[in-house]
Amino acid sequence: MNHVLKSPLVTEKNTYHSAAGVYVFEVGIKSDKTEIKAAVESKFGVKVVGIRTAIARGRPKNTKFGVGKTPYWKKAYVKLAAGEKIALFEGA
């Protein structure tokens, strides 16, 4: 389960999503929706209603050796049942 959820993504845009019960996580690139759902439900003790995933593309980056590239990574938008919250995002 530890390789599925990497970290929560806390940004201004994602804060607006959390008001609607949607939380965003960085997940493993090979993780599928059923693995993500099981990991969130077991780690935070909440009921997951739906999941959307997106793959963020790697971007070019200048290094002292020339032009490199950051790796692709995956994020998951996790929608919780009505009334459910994750305390990690709420600041508690």
Secondary structure, 3 states (H helix, E strand, C coil): CCCCEEEECCCHHHHHHHHCCEEEEEECCCCCHHHHHHHHHHHHCCCEEEEEEEEECCCEEEECCEEEECCCEEEEEEEECCCCCCHHHHCC
